[in-house]
Amino acid sequence: MLAAVTGASGHLGANLVRSLIDRKWEVRALIHHDRRALEGLSFERISGDVLDGDSLRRAFTGADIVFHLAGRISVVKWDRKEVEAINITGVQNVVNACMSTGVKRLVHTSSFHAHKQEPLKEPLDESRPLLDAGSYPPYNHSKAEGERIVRAGIAKGLDAVIINPTGMLGPNDFQPSHFGTTILSMARGKLPALVNAGLNWVDIRDVADGMINACEHAEAGSKYILSGH
C-alpha cells in the first residue's frame, strides 16, 4: 500500500509517517522545505507545495491513499491571506489532484475548530454544524471551508474520510508547532500571561494511529473527532 502524505514534515506528519512505516506501508512524502522531522527515515521524497497542482499530481500518481495534513495554523487575523490560501485553495488543489490521478481514498485533516463552538455547555461531537459566519478567527473559518470542499468532492465521487483532531501534543515536534512553542515559552518563563481556560488535548501518536485506522476501516464520507482529555 502506497500512501502519499502532504505536510509530512510537520508535527502530525512526522508521527504519521513513522506510524505508516511501522505498519509496513510505502510512504511518499510531499515536502515543502523543512525536513528535520523526517531525517533517518526511509521513504520517497517529493518536493512540492499544496498551492502547486503539478507537484500534487506528481506526488499522488500511483498512490493508493492520500493523507492530507498540510495546513496553516494561526490565531491572528492579519495572517488571513496565507491561512486561506493553504487551508482553502490548497484543499481544493488536493481534491482536484486526487480525482485526476485516481487515488482510492483521501484522508483529510480538518480540526475541531471547524465546528460551531456554541453551545459551550454541551459536548461537541461530529453532529455539530460547521462554522458559517461569526467573529471566529480566519483559521476556524478556513478549516470549515476546507471540509465543505472535501464534501463537494465526495458528492462528485471522491472516496474521502475527514478527521478532526483536538489540541495535539507529543514527540517529533521539530519546528516546533504552535502548541509546542507555547509550552516552551511557559517552561522558559517567557509567556507574559495565562488565562483561566481549558482545551481538549490528545496525544499526537493516537491521532496518527486513528487516521490510519479510519483509512482502513471507515465508510466513505465518514467524519471523526479524534480527542483526548
C-alpha positions as CSV (number, residue, x, y, z in Angstrom):
1,M,0.0,0.0,0.0
2,L,1.5,3.3,-1.1
3,A,0.4,6.4,0.9
4,A,1.2,10.0,-0.2
5,V,1.4,12.4,2.7
6,T,1.2,16.2,2.5
7,G,2.5,18.2,5.4
8,A,4.8,15.2,6.2
9,S,7.5,17.3,7.9
10,G,5.0,18.9,10.3
11,H,4.3,17.7,13.8
12,L,1.4,15.4,12.9
13,G,3.1,14.4,9.6
14,A,6.3,13.3,11.4
15,N,4.3,11.0,13.6
16,L,2.0,9.7,10.9
17,V,4.9,8.8,8.6
18,R,6.5,6.9,11.5
19,S,3.3,5.0,12.1
20,L,2.9,4.2,8.5
21,I,6.4,2.9,8.2
22,D,6.0,0.8,11.4
23,R,2.9,-0.8,9.7
24,K,5.0,-1.6,6.6
25,W,3.3,0.9,4.3
26,E,5.2,2.5,1.5
27,V,5.3,6.3,2.0
28,R,5.8,9.1,-0.4
29,A,6.0,12.5,1.3
30,L,5.3,15.9,-0.2
31,I,7.9,18.2,1.5
32,H,7.9,22.0,1.2
33,H,11.2,22.9,2.8
34,D,11.8,21.7,6.5
35,R,12.9,18.1,6.6
36,R,14.3,17.8,10.1
37,A,11.4,15.8,11.5
38,L,11.9,13.0,8.9
39,E,15.7,12.6,8.9
40,G,16.9,9.0,9.1
41,L,13.6,7.6,7.8
42,S,13.2,5.5,4.7
43,F,10.6,6.9,2.3
44,E,10.2,8.6,-1.1
45,R,10.5,12.4,-1.1
46,I,8.7,14.7,-3.5
47,S,9.5,18.5,-3.3
48,G,6.3,20.5,-3.7
49,D,3.6,22.7,-2.3
50,V,-0.2,22.3,-1.9
51,L,-0.5,25.5,-4.0
52,D,1.3,23.8,-6.9
53,G,-1.1,21.5,-8.6
54,D,1.7,19.9,-10.7
55,S,3.6,18.8,-7.6
56,L,0.5,17.4,-6.1
57,R,-0.2,15.3,-9.2
58,R,3.4,14.0,-9.2
59,A,3.1,13.1,-5.5
60,F,-0.3,11.4,-5.9
61,T,0.2,9.5,-9.2
62,G,0.3,5.8,-8.4
63,A,-0.6,6.3,-4.7
64,D,-3.4,4.2,-3.2
65,I,-4.1,6.7,-0.3
66,V,-3.5,10.4,0.2
67,F,-3.3,11.7,3.8
68,H,-3.7,15.5,3.5
69,L,-2.1,17.1,6.6
70,A,-0.6,20.3,5.2
71,G,-2.2,23.4,6.8
72,R,-1.5,26.8,8.2
73,I,-2.3,27.2,11.9
74,S,-2.7,30.8,13.0
75,V,-4.7,32.7,15.6
76,V,-4.1,36.2,14.3
77,K,-6.4,38.0,11.8
78,W,-3.5,39.6,9.8
79,D,-2.4,36.1,8.6
80,R,-5.8,35.6,6.8
81,K,-4.4,35.6,3.3
82,E,-1.9,32.8,3.8
83,V,-4.3,30.8,6.0
84,E,-7.0,30.9,3.4
85,A,-4.6,30.1,0.6
86,I,-3.2,27.0,2.2
87,N,-6.3,25.8,4.1
88,I,-8.9,26.5,1.4
89,T,-7.2,26.8,-2.0
90,G,-4.7,24.1,-1.0
91,V,-7.6,21.7,-0.1
92,Q,-9.3,22.3,-3.5
93,N,-6.0,21.6,-5.2
94,V,-5.6,18.3,-3.2
95,V,-9.2,17.2,-4.0
96,N,-8.6,18.0,-7.7
97,A,-5.3,16.1,-7.8
98,C,-6.9,13.1,-6.0
99,M,-9.7,12.9,-8.6
100,S,-7.4,13.4,-11.6
101,T,-4.9,10.8,-10.5
102,G,-7.4,8.1,-9.4
103,V,-6.4,7.9,-5.8
104,K,-8.5,5.3,-4.0
105,R,-9.1,7.3,-0.8
106,L,-8.4,10.7,0.7
107,V,-8.0,11.1,4.5
108,H,-8.4,14.9,5.1
109,T,-7.2,16.5,8.3
110,S,-9.6,19.2,9.5
111,S,-9.9,20.5,13.1
112,F,-12.5,20.5,15.8
113,H,-12.2,24.3,15.4
114,A,-14.2,23.9,12.1
115,H,-17.4,23.4,14.2
116,K,-19.6,25.9,15.8
117,Q,-18.4,26.2,19.3
118,E,-21.7,27.1,20.9
119,P,-23.5,25.9,22.9
120,L,-20.4,25.7,25.1
121,K,-22.2,23.7,27.8
122,E,-23.0,20.8,25.5
123,P,-20.5,18.2,24.3
124,L,-19.1,18.9,20.8
125,D,-19.4,15.9,18.6
126,E,-19.4,15.1,14.9
127,S,-23.0,16.2,14.5
128,R,-22.2,19.8,15.4
129,P,-22.6,22.1,12.3
130,L,-19.6,23.7,10.7
131,L,-19.0,27.4,11.1
132,D,-20.7,29.6,8.6
133,A,-20.4,33.2,9.8
134,G,-19.4,35.0,13.0
135,S,-16.5,36.5,14.8
136,Y,-14.2,33.5,14.6
137,P,-10.5,33.5,13.7
138,P,-9.7,33.0,10.0
139,Y,-8.2,29.6,10.8
140,N,-11.5,28.3,12.1
141,H,-13.4,29.5,9.0
142,S,-10.7,28.1,6.7
143,K,-11.0,24.6,8.2
144,A,-14.7,24.7,7.9
145,E,-14.4,25.8,4.2
146,G,-11.9,23.0,3.6
147,E,-14.3,20.4,4.9
148,R,-17.0,21.8,2.6
149,I,-14.6,21.4,-0.4
150,V,-14.0,17.8,0.6
151,R,-17.7,17.2,0.9
152,A,-18.2,18.7,-2.6
153,G,-15.6,16.2,-3.9
154,I,-17.4,13.3,-2.1
155,A,-20.6,14.4,-3.9
156,K,-18.7,14.0,-7.2
157,G,-17.5,10.5,-6.4
158,L,-14.4,11.1,-4.3
159,D,-13.8,8.5,-1.6
160,A,-12.8,10.5,1.4
161,V,-12.8,10.4,5.2
162,I,-12.5,13.6,7.4
163,I,-10.5,13.7,10.6
164,N,-11.0,16.5,13.2
165,P,-8.2,16.4,15.9
166,T,-8.3,18.5,19.0
167,G,-5.2,20.1,20.5
168,M,-2.2,17.8,19.7
169,L,0.8,17.2,21.9
170,G,3.6,14.7,21.6
171,P,7.1,13.9,20.2
172,N,8.8,14.8,17.0
173,D,7.8,18.4,17.2
174,F,10.9,19.8,15.4
175,Q,9.6,23.2,14.1
176,P,8.1,23.5,16.8
177,S,4.3,23.6,16.4
178,H,2.1,26.4,17.7
179,F,1.3,24.5,20.9
180,G,4.9,23.3,21.2
181,T,6.1,26.9,21.0
182,T,3.6,27.9,23.7
183,I,4.8,25.1,26.1
184,L,8.4,26.1,25.5
185,S,7.6,29.7,26.4
186,M,5.9,28.6,29.6
187,A,8.8,26.4,30.5
188,R,11.3,29.2,30.0
189,G,9.2,31.8,31.9
190,K,8.7,33.9,28.7
191,L,4.9,33.7,28.4
192,P,3.6,37.1,29.7
193,A,0.2,35.9,30.9
194,L,-2.0,32.9,31.4
195,V,-5.8,32.9,31.1
196,N,-8.3,30.8,33.1
197,A,-9.4,28.5,30.3
198,G,-9.1,24.9,29.0
199,L,-8.7,22.8,25.9
200,N,-9.1,19.2,25.0
201,W,-5.7,17.6,24.4
202,V,-4.8,14.4,22.6
203,D,-1.5,12.5,22.1
204,I,-0.4,13.1,18.5
205,R,0.6,9.5,18.2
206,D,-3.0,8.5,18.9
207,V,-4.2,10.9,16.2
208,A,-1.8,9.3,13.7
209,D,-3.0,5.8,14.5
210,G,-6.6,6.9,14.4
211,M,-6.1,8.3,10.9
212,I,-4.7,5.0,9.7
213,N,-7.5,3.1,11.3
214,A,-10.1,5.4,9.8
215,C,-8.4,5.0,6.4
216,E,-8.5,1.2,6.7
217,H,-12.0,0.7,8.2
218,A,-14.2,3.8,7.9
219,E,-17.0,4.1,5.4
220,A,-16.6,6.7,2.6
221,G,-17.8,10.1,3.8
222,S,-17.2,9.4,7.5
223,K,-16.0,12.0,9.9
224,Y,-14.3,11.5,13.2
225,I,-13.3,13.9,16.0
226,L,-10.0,12.5,17.5
227,S,-9.8,13.8,21.0
228,G,-8.2,13.0,24.4
229,H,-8.7,14.7,27.7
